[in-house]
Amino acid sequence: MKWYRFRQNNSEGRHKEPAHDVFIEAPNDCYANAIAIYYELYFDGCHNGIDCKCCGDRWFKASPRDAYDWEVIKNHIAWNRPNLKDDNNLPLVAFAALGKELVFSVQDVEKNAQS
């Protein structure tokens, strides 16, 4: 199982919940995209009139190139950002393990995996 990274573009000059970057555990990118919608990420925001056309879409669908192994995320992507928030108190990173609630630190993902 891989983790798919969804990077948020700050359309209209601000980020929105749940976090700047969202990682979703899924068997493939299509499944990850479906789970992302559950967590209120959306795609084609400019086309649907949600996002600013000059800034671009806020979220983009995951593709196979967005897949990471957990160890890579834990050791190289998210290790230096646990529970950190931006100036507007928005988390920098969020994780959705398959079948688990959204959490905001590597430590919480690993704790949930044990339960």
Summary of the structure (lengths in Angstrom):
residues: 115
radius of gyration: 13.8
end to end distance: 17.9
largest distance: 44.8
contacts: 323
relative contact order: 0.23
helix: 29%
strand: 19%
